[in-house]
Amino acid sequence: MAKLKVTQIRSKIGTKQNHRATLDALGLKRINDTVLKEDRPEIRGMVHTVRHLVKVEEVD
């Protein structure tokens, strides 16, 4: 199954509460943190919510 490499590129300071909670749920704590997540609809929805704060790459 494909995976998504999610990297936080912008700070969560000054963002909405639900955006901060989404970053925490993804496991991103600080700028340049990277996590690998399974490519699932739930994860894609979370990434879509914070798309302005993260960079996403597909990894095989």
N, CA, C and O atoms as a MOPAC input file, in Angstrom:
PM7 MOZYME 1SCF
protein

 N      0.84100 1    -1.18000 1     0.00000 1
 C      0.00000 1     0.00000 1     0.00000 1
 C      0.88900 1     1.24900 1     0.00000 1
 O      1.94300 1     1.27200 1     0.63500 1
 N      0.45800 1     2.26000 1    -0.70500 1
 C      1.22500 1     3.50100 1    -0.78400 1
 C      1.19400 1     4.23400 1     0.55200 1
 O      0.28800 1     4.05600 1     1.36600 1
 N      2.19800 1     5.05100 1     0.74700 1
 C      2.28100 1     5.84800 1     1.96600 1
 C      2.41200 1     7.31500 1     1.58800 1
 O      2.82900 1     7.65600 1     0.48200 1
 N      2.05100 1     8.16000 1     2.52000 1
 C      2.19200 1     9.60000 1     2.35300 1
 C      3.27300 1    10.10000 1     3.29300 1
 O      3.26400 1     9.78800 1     4.48400 1
 N      4.19600 1    10.87100 1     2.75900 1
 C      5.22700 1    11.51400 1     3.56300 1
 C      4.75300 1    12.94400 1     3.80400 1
 O      4.70000 1    13.75000 1     2.87500 1
 N      4.41100 1    13.25300 1     5.04700 1
 C      3.84900 1    14.54800 1     5.40200 1
 C      4.89100 1    15.32400 1     6.19600 1
 O      5.38000 1    14.85000 1     7.22200 1
 N      5.23000 1    16.52400 1     5.71700 1
 C      6.22600 1    17.36900 1     6.35700 1
 C      5.59500 1    18.70500 1     6.70300 1
 O      4.97200 1    19.34100 1     5.85300 1
 N      5.75300 1    19.13600 1     7.95500 1
 C      5.24000 1    20.44400 1     8.36500 1
 C      6.21300 1    21.51100 1     7.87500 1
 O      7.40900 1    21.44700 1     8.16300 1
 N      5.69400 1    22.50200 1     7.12700 1
 C      6.55900 1    23.53500 1     6.56500 1
 C      6.27500 1    24.91700 1     7.14500 1
 O      7.07000 1    25.83800 1     6.96100 1
 N      5.15300 1    25.07100 1     7.84100 1
 C      4.81600 1    26.35600 1     8.44400 1
 C      4.40900 1    26.14100 1     9.89500 1
 O      3.98800 1    25.05100 1    10.28000 1
 N      4.54100 1    27.19400 1    10.69200 1
 C      4.24100 1    27.12900 1    12.11100 1
 C      2.73900 1    27.05200 1    12.35600 1
 O      1.93800 1    27.54600 1    11.56300 1
 N      2.37500 1    26.42500 1    13.46900 1
 C      0.96500 1    26.37100 1    13.83700 1
 C      0.56500 1    27.52000 1    14.75700 1
 O     -0.59300 1    27.61300 1    15.16400 1
 N      1.51100 1    28.39100 1    15.08700 1
 C      1.20300 1    29.56200 1    15.91400 1
 C      0.26300 1    30.48000 1    15.13700 1
 O      0.52000 1    30.81200 1    13.98000 1
 N     -0.81300 1    30.88000 1    15.77500 1
 C     -1.76400 1    31.78500 1    15.15000 1
 C     -2.78200 1    31.12100 1    14.25700 1
 O     -3.56900 1    31.80900 1    13.60600 1
 N     -2.79100 1    29.78000 1    14.20800 1
 C     -3.77300 1    29.07900 1    13.38200 1
 C     -4.99700 1    28.72300 1    14.22200 1
 O     -5.00500 1    28.89900 1    15.44000 1
 N     -6.01400 1    28.22700 1    13.55700 1
 C     -7.23500 1    27.82800 1    14.24900 1
 C     -6.98000 1    26.61300 1    15.13000 1
 O     -6.05400 1    25.83700 1    14.89500 1
 N     -7.81200 1    26.46700 1    16.13800 1
 C     -7.66300 1    25.35500 1    17.08600 1
 C     -7.75900 1    24.00600 1    16.38100 1
 O     -6.99700 1    23.09300 1    16.69600 1
 N     -8.68700 1    23.86700 1    15.43000 1
 C     -8.82000 1    22.56600 1    14.75900 1
 C     -7.60600 1    22.26400 1    13.87600 1
 O     -7.29200 1    21.09200 1    13.66600 1
 N     -6.91700 1    23.27500 1    13.35600 1
 C     -5.70400 1    23.03700 1    12.58200 1
 C     -4.57900 1    22.56400 1    13.49400 1
 O     -3.82200 1    21.66400 1    13.13000 1
 N     -4.46400 1    23.16400 1    14.67300 1
 C     -3.44500 1    22.72100 1    15.63700 1
 C     -3.71300 1    21.27900 1    16.07700 1
 O     -2.78500 1    20.47900 1    16.19900 1
 N     -4.97600 1    20.95700 1    16.31200 1
 C     -5.33400 1    19.60100 1    16.73000 1
 C     -5.05300 1    18.59100 1    15.62000 1
 O     -4.63600 1    17.46500 1    15.89400 1
 N     -5.27900 1    18.98600 1    14.38300 1
 C     -5.01400 1    18.09200 1    13.25500 1
 C     -3.52500 1    17.81300 1    13.12400 1
 O     -3.12900 1    16.67100 1    12.89000 1
 N     -2.70000 1    18.83500 1    13.27200 1
 C     -1.24900 1    18.62100 1    13.22300 1
 C     -0.79900 1    17.69900 1    14.34300 1
 O      0.04600 1    16.83000 1    14.12800 1
 N     -1.35900 1    17.87900 1    15.54500 1
 C     -1.02300 1    16.99400 1    16.66500 1
 C     -1.45400 1    15.56100 1    16.36700 1
 O     -0.72100 1    14.62000 1    16.67100 1
 N     -2.62800 1    15.39000 1    15.78100 1
 C     -3.12400 1    14.04700 1    15.45900 1
 C     -2.25800 1    13.37800 1    14.39800 1
 O     -2.10300 1    12.15700 1    14.39900 1
 N     -1.70000 1    14.16900 1    13.50000 1
 C     -0.79500 1    13.61100 1    12.49100 1
 C      0.57400 1    13.29000 1    13.07600 1
 O      1.35300 1    12.56300 1    12.45900 1
 N      0.87900 1    13.82100 1    14.25800 1
 C      2.16100 1    13.55300 1    14.89600 1
 C      3.21900 1    14.58700 1    14.56500 1
 O      4.41100 1    14.33400 1    14.73800 1
 N      2.79300 1    15.75300 1    14.08800 1
 C      3.73100 1    16.81200 1    13.73300 1
 C      3.82200 1    17.80500 1    14.87300 1
 O      2.81100 1    18.36100 1    15.30000 1
 N      5.03100 1    18.03100 1    15.37000 1
 C      5.23900 1    18.88700 1    16.53300 1
 C      5.87700 1    20.22100 1    16.17800 1
 O      5.55500 1    21.24100 1    16.78800 1
 N      6.78000 1    20.22700 1    15.19600 1
 C      7.51900 1    21.45200 1    14.87300 1
 C      7.79900 1    21.49800 1    13.37700 1
 O      7.58900 1    20.51700 1    12.66300 1
 N      8.27100 1    22.64000 1    12.91800 1
 C      8.59500 1    22.81200 1    11.50300 1
 C      9.68400 1    21.81000 1    11.11700 1
 O     10.62000 1    21.56700 1    11.87900 1
 N      9.54700 1    21.24000 1     9.93400 1
 C     10.44500 1    20.23700 1     9.34400 1
 C     10.28700 1    18.85700 1     9.96000 1
 O     11.07100 1    17.96500 1     9.63500 1
 N      9.31600 1    18.63900 1    10.82900 1
 C      8.98200 1    17.28000 1    11.27700 1
 C      8.34800 1    16.53300 1    10.10900 1
 O      7.56300 1    17.10300 1     9.35200 1
 N      8.69000 1    15.26500 1     9.96800 1
 C      8.16100 1    14.43500 1     8.88800 1
 C      7.61900 1    13.14900 1     9.46800 1
 O      8.23700 1    12.54600 1    10.34600 1
 N      6.45800 1    12.72600 1     8.97800 1
 C      5.86200 1    11.45300 1     9.38100 1
 C      5.43300 1    10.70000 1     8.12700 1
 O      5.11600 1    11.30600 1     7.10400 1
 N      5.42700 1     9.36800 1     8.21900 1
 C      4.91000 1     8.51400 1     7.16000 1
 C      3.56400 1     7.97400 1     7.60900 1
 O      3.44800 1     7.39500 1     8.68900 1
 N      2.55700 1     8.16200 1     6.78600 1
 C      1.20600 1     7.69400 1     7.09500 1
 C      0.69500 1     6.87100 1     5.92300 1
 O      1.08300 1     7.10100 1     4.77700 1
 N     -0.17800 1     5.91100 1     6.21300 1
 C     -0.80500 1     5.14400 1     5.14700 1
 C     -1.71400 1     6.05300 1     4.33600 1
 O     -2.32500 1     6.97700 1     4.87400 1
 N     -1.80000 1     5.78600 1     3.04400 1
 C     -2.63800 1     6.58200 1     2.15400 1
 C     -4.08500 1     6.10500 1     2.30000 1
 O     -4.53700 1     5.20500 1     1.59100 1
 N     -4.79100 1     6.73000 1     3.23300 1
 C     -6.18100 1     6.38300 1     3.51600 1
 C     -7.03000 1     7.64400 1     3.40800 1
 O     -6.50500 1     8.74900 1     3.54000 1
 N     -8.32000 1     7.50100 1     3.17400 1
 C     -9.19000 1     8.68000 1     3.06500 1
 C     -9.17800 1     9.55300 1     4.31400 1
 O     -9.27800 1    10.77500 1     4.20900 1
 N     -9.05700 1     8.94900 1     5.49500 1
 C     -9.04000 1     9.72600 1     6.73600 1
 C     -7.80300 1    10.61600 1     6.80400 1
 O     -7.89000 1    11.78300 1     7.18700 1
 N     -6.65800 1    10.06000 1     6.43300 1
 C     -5.40900 1    10.81300 1     6.46400 1
 C     -5.42800 1    11.90700 1     5.39600 1
 O     -4.97800 1    13.02700 1     5.63900 1
 N     -5.94900 1    11.57900 1     4.21900 1
 C     -6.03900 1    12.59300 1     3.15500 1
 C     -6.92800 1    13.75100 1     3.58300 1
 O     -6.64000 1    14.90000 1     3.24900 1
 N     -7.99700 1    13.47600 1     4.31000 1
 C     -8.86600 1    14.53700 1     4.80300 1
 C     -8.15900 1    15.41300 1     5.81200 1
 O     -8.32200 1    16.63300 1     5.80200 1
 N     -7.36900 1    14.80000 1     6.69000 1
 C     -6.60800 1    15.57000 1     7.66900 1
 C     -5.57800 1    16.45000 1     6.97000 1
 O     -5.39900 1    17.61100 1     7.33700 1
 N     -4.90500 1    15.90500 1     5.97100 1
 C     -3.90800 1    16.66600 1     5.22500 1
 C     -4.58700 1    17.81500 1     4.47900 1
 O     -4.04200 1    18.91500 1     4.39800 1
 N     -5.76200 1    17.55800 1     3.94300 1
 C     -6.49200 1    18.61500 1     3.22600 1
 C     -6.83900 1    19.77000 1     4.16100 1
 O     -6.82400 1    20.92900 1     3.74800 1
 N     -7.14900 1    19.46100 1     5.40400 1
 C     -7.49700 1    20.50000 1     6.37600 1
 C     -6.32500 1    21.44000 1     6.63300 1
 O     -6.52200 1    22.64400 1     6.80000 1
 N     -5.12300 1    20.90800 1     6.66500 1
 C     -3.93900 1    21.73100 1     6.97400 1
 C     -2.99800 1    21.83800 1     5.77200 1
 O     -1.78300 1    21.94300 1     5.93900 1
 N     -3.55200 1    21.81100 1     4.58200 1
 C     -2.72900 1    21.79600 1     3.36500 1
 C     -1.82600 1    23.01700 1     3.22900 1
 O     -0.80700 1    22.95100 1     2.54300 1
 N     -2.17900 1    24.12700 1     3.86600 1
 C     -1.35900 1    25.33100 1     3.79600 1
 C     -0.19000 1    25.28800 1     4.78500 1
 O      0.68200 1    26.15600 1     4.74900 1
 N     -0.16800 1    24.28900 1     5.66200 1
 C      0.89000 1    24.16600 1     6.67000 1
 C      1.84300 1    23.00400 1     6.39700 1
 O      2.90000 1    22.91600 1     7.02200 1
 N      1.48700 1    22.11700 1     5.47800 1
 C      2.26800 1    20.90800 1     5.25900 1
 C      2.60300 1    20.72500 1     3.77500 1
 O      1.99600 1    21.33200 1     2.89300 1
 N      3.60100 1    19.86000 1     3.54100 1
 C      3.95600 1    19.41200 1     2.19700 1
 C      3.76000 1    17.90100 1     2.18300 1
 O      4.15300 1    17.21400 1     3.12500 1
 N      3.15700 1    17.38400 1     1.11900 1
 C      2.83200 1    15.95700 1     1.03300 1
 C      3.47800 1    15.35000 1    -0.19500 1
 O      3.43800 1    15.92000 1    -1.28600 1
 N      4.07900 1    14.17600 1     0.00200 1
 C      4.66800 1    13.41000 1    -1.10700 1
 C      4.18100 1    11.97700 1    -0.99400 1
 O      4.01600 1    11.45400 1     0.10700 1
 N      3.95200 1    11.34400 1    -2.13700 1
 C      3.57700 1     9.93000 1    -2.13900 1
 C      4.84700 1     9.09700 1    -2.21100 1
 O      5.75200 1     9.38400 1    -2.99500 1
 N      4.90000 1     8.05200 1    -1.37600 1
 C      6.06100 1     7.16700 1    -1.30200 1
 C      5.55800 1     5.74800 1    -1.47600 1
 O      4.52200 1     5.37900 1    -0.92200 1
 N      6.29200 1     4.94500 1    -2.24800 1
 C      5.89600 1     3.53700 1    -2.45000 1
 C      6.47500 1     2.64800 1    -1.38400 1
 O      6.24600 1     1.43900 1    -1.39800 1

